[in-house]
Amino acid sequence: MSIALSELIILMLIFFGIATLYASVGFGGGSSYLAILAIFFTSFFVIRSTALFCNLIVVAGGCYLFYRKGHLHFKKFLPFVLTSIPMAFIGASFKLNEVIFFSILGVSLVIAAIALFTQTINLKTDFNPRNYPPYLSYVLGALIGLLSGLVGIGGGIFLAPILHHMKWDRPIVIAALSSFFILVNSISGLSGLLWNNSFEIYWVEAVCLCIAVLIGGQLGTRFSISNLSARRIRIITAILVLFVGVRVLINNGLQLNFFS
């Protein structure tokens, strides 16, 4: 093991809490995994690979539950994933400087947190979904897929606030799409890391963390399905994302030498 057992237990508890909170609003938690892992591990590639792996575990379980409840509309979701999968692969294939990586991640998370908070405050339970031209789904999928591949997360945290603002569909359907979007992009991102030999992981730690996020993700998704309208949890999630984004910028981006 690369870290002490006591540190691993603490890390598992933190990941369990993150998975529970994020899954309750249809996300995987990849952004917070990255920030927390940066405290415990020094290898940039281990941090990125482990976060994607945990992300995949959370949303895989979530997608199964959404599917059982009839909220996964594959035909409606297909345009998003058809363009996001190759773009996430391309994004993950870039060997970014650590400072550039964390800077893009931090800025993206701050914007996503503000958007998530705004749409949660203005979210209405009684609204009619709007119709948009089909090409828009392909464009959104491609752009967010590329960004998610670059920063090493599934991208649902970027997609969901946009769709809520657009009133694309009911919140439960958007949550299901976010989980499915994260699932396919995490798989694509991991494939991109393997392709350019950037995949590196400590298996003992990874397995333990995956067990923690699997349990937390199942709890969170069940809460999402039964009580999706709980705004307090969505606001807490937005605050957490904002905190993570600012912390990533300060500790992993701005204080490092950009030209190293």
C-alpha positions in Angstrom: 0.0 0.0 0.0 1.2 3.5 -0.8 -0.5 5.1 2.2 -1.0 4.1 5.8 -4.1 2.1 6.8 -5.4 4.9 8.9 -5.2 7.3 6.0 -7.0 4.8 3.8 -9.8 4.5 6.2 -10.2 8.2 6.4 -10.2 8.4 2.6 -12.8 5.7 2.4 -15.1 7.6 4.8 -14.7 10.8 2.8 -15.3 9.1 -0.5 -18.4 7.4 1.0 -19.8 10.8 2.0 -19.0 12.4 -1.4 -20.6 9.6 -3.3 -23.7 9.7 -1.3 -24.1 13.5 -1.7 -23.3 13.6 -5.4 -25.3 10.6 -6.4 -28.4 12.1 -4.7 -28.4 14.8 -7.5 -27.3 12.4 -10.3 -23.6 13.0 -10.3 -20.6 10.8 -9.7 -18.3 12.9 -7.5 -15.3 12.9 -9.8 -14.4 16.6 -9.2 -14.2 16.1 -5.4 -12.4 12.8 -5.7 -9.7 14.6 -7.7 -9.3 17.4 -5.1 -9.2 14.9 -2.1 -6.8 12.5 -3.9 -4.4 15.4 -4.6 -3.9 15.6 -0.8 -3.0 11.9 -0.3 -1.2 11.0 -3.5 1.6 12.7 -5.4 1.3 11.0 -8.8 -0.8 13.0 -11.1 -1.7 10.0 -13.2 -2.8 8.0 -10.1 -5.1 10.8 -9.0 -6.7 11.1 -12.5 -7.1 7.4 -13.0 -8.5 6.7 -9.5 -11.0 9.5 -9.7 -12.4 8.3 -13.0 -12.5 4.7 -11.7 -14.5 5.7 -8.7 -16.8 7.9 -10.8 -17.5 4.9 -13.0 -18.5 2.7 -10.1 -20.9 5.3 -8.6 -22.8 6.1 -11.8 -22.9 2.4 -13.0 -24.9 1.6 -9.9 -27.0 4.7 -10.3 -27.8 3.9 -13.9 -29.0 0.5 -12.9 -31.4 1.9 -10.4 -32.6 4.6 -12.8 -33.2 1.9 -15.5 -35.2 -0.2 -13.1 -37.4 2.8 -12.4 -37.9 3.5 -16.1 -36.1 6.9 -16.1 -33.3 5.9 -18.6 -34.6 6.9 -22.1 -31.8 5.6 -24.3 -33.3 6.9 -27.5 -33.5 10.4 -26.1 -30.1 10.2 -24.5 -28.3 8.8 -27.6 -27.5 12.1 -29.3 -25.6 13.3 -26.3 -23.5 10.2 -25.9 -22.8 9.7 -29.6 -20.7 12.8 -29.8 -19.4 12.9 -26.2 -17.8 9.4 -26.2 -15.2 10.2 -29.0 -14.6 13.7 -27.7 -14.0 12.5 -24.1 -11.5 10.0 -25.5 -9.7 12.7 -27.4 -9.7 15.0 -24.3 -8.3 12.3 -22.1 -5.6 11.5 -24.6 -4.0 14.9 -24.2 -1.0 14.8 -21.8 -1.7 18.1 -20.0 0.7 19.9 -17.7 -0.5 19.5 -14.2 -1.0 23.2 -13.7 -3.0 23.5 -16.9 -5.1 20.5 -15.9 -6.0 21.8 -12.4 -6.5 25.3 -13.7 -9.1 24.1 -16.3 -10.7 21.9 -13.7 -10.9 24.6 -11.1 -12.4 27.2 -13.4 -14.9 24.7 -14.8 -16.0 23.7 -11.3 -16.5 27.3 -10.1 -18.7 28.0 -13.2 -20.6 24.7 -12.8 -21.2 25.4 -9.0 -22.6 28.9 -9.8 -24.8 27.5 -12.5 -26.0 24.6 -10.3 -26.8 27.0 -7.4 -28.7 29.4 -9.7 -30.8 26.7 -11.3 -31.6 25.1 -8.0 -32.9 28.4 -6.6 -35.0 28.9 -9.7 -36.0 25.3 -10.1 -39.8 24.8 -10.4 -41.6 21.5 -10.0 -44.5 22.5 -12.3 -43.0 23.3 -15.7 -43.4 22.1 -19.2 -40.3 20.8 -20.9 -39.3 22.8 -24.0 -38.5 21.5 -27.4 -35.1 22.2 -29.0 -33.6 21.3 -32.5 -32.0 17.8 -32.5 -28.5 19.1 -33.4 -28.2 21.0 -30.1 -28.0 17.7 -28.2 -25.1 16.6 -30.4 -23.3 19.9 -29.9 -23.7 19.9 -26.2 -22.6 16.3 -26.0 -19.4 17.0 -28.0 -18.4 20.1 -26.1 -19.0 18.8 -22.6 -17.5 15.4 -23.6 -14.2 17.1 -24.6 -14.1 19.1 -21.4 -14.9 16.1 -19.2 -12.1 14.1 -20.9 -9.6 17.0 -20.4 -10.4 17.4 -16.7 -10.9 13.7 -15.9 -14.5 13.6 -14.8 -17.7 12.4 -16.3 -19.2 15.8 -17.2 -22.6 15.4 -15.7 -21.9 18.3 -13.3 -21.5 20.5 -16.4 -24.4 19.1 -18.4 -27.1 19.0 -15.7 -27.2 22.8 -14.9 -27.4 23.6 -18.6 -30.3 21.2 -19.2 -32.1 22.5 -16.1 -31.7 26.1 -17.3 -33.0 25.0 -20.7 -36.0 23.2 -19.1 -35.0 20.3 -21.3 -37.0 17.7 -19.3 -38.1 16.8 -15.8 -35.4 16.9 -13.1 -35.5 13.1 -12.6 -34.9 12.5 -16.3 -32.0 15.0 -16.3 -30.5 13.2 -13.3 -30.8 9.9 -15.1 -29.2 11.4 -18.2 -26.4 12.9 -16.1 -25.6 9.5 -14.6 -25.6 7.8 -18.0 -23.6 10.6 -19.5 -21.0 10.3 -16.8 -20.9 6.5 -17.2 -20.1 6.5 -20.9 -17.7 9.4 -20.6 -15.8 7.8 -17.7 -15.4 4.6 -19.8 -14.2 6.7 -22.7 -11.9 8.8 -20.6 -10.3 5.7 -19.0 -9.8 4.3 -22.5 -8.1 7.5 -23.5 -5.7 7.2 -20.5 -4.9 3.6 -21.4 -4.3 4.6 -25.0 -1.6 7.1 -24.2 -0.1 5.1 -21.3 -1.3 7.6 -18.7 -3.4 5.1 -16.7 -1.7 4.4 -13.3 -3.5 3.1 -10.2 -2.7 1.6 -6.8 -5.1 -1.3 -6.9 -5.4 -2.0 -3.1 -6.4 1.6 -2.4 -8.6 1.7 -5.6 -10.6 -1.4 -4.6 -11.2 -0.1 -1.1 -12.3 3.3 -2.4 -14.6 1.7 -5.0 -16.3 -0.3 -2.3 -16.9 2.9 -0.3 -18.3 4.9 -3.3 -20.4 1.9 -4.4 -22.2 1.9 -1.1 -22.5 5.7 -0.9 -23.6 5.9 -4.5 -26.4 3.4 -4.0 -27.7 5.3 -1.0 -27.5 8.6 -2.8 -29.3 7.4 -5.9 -32.1 5.8 -3.9 -32.6 9.2 -2.2 -32.5 10.9 -5.6 -35.3 8.6 -7.0 -37.5 9.0 -3.9 -36.9 12.7 -3.1 -35.3 14.4 -6.0 -36.8 17.8 -5.2 -34.8 18.2 -2.0 -33.3 21.6 -2.8 -31.2 21.7 0.4 -29.1 18.8 -0.8 -28.6 20.4 -4.2 -27.5 23.7 -2.7 -25.1 21.9 -0.4 -23.7 20.1 -3.4 -23.3 23.4 -5.3 -21.4 24.8 -2.3 -19.2 21.7 -2.1 -18.4 22.0 -5.9 -17.6 25.7 -5.5 -15.3 24.9 -2.5 -13.5 22.1 -4.5 -13.1 24.4 -7.5 -11.6 27.2 -5.5 -9.3 24.8 -3.5 -8.1 23.2 -6.7 -7.2 26.6 -8.2 -5.4 27.8 -5.1 -3.6 24.7 -4.0 -3.0 22.9 -7.3 -3.0 25.6 -10.0 -2.1 29.1 -9.1 0.7 28.4 -6.7 2.6 26.2 -9.1 5.0 27.3 -11.8 2.9 27.4 -15.0 6.0 26.8 -17.2 7.4 23.9 -15.3 
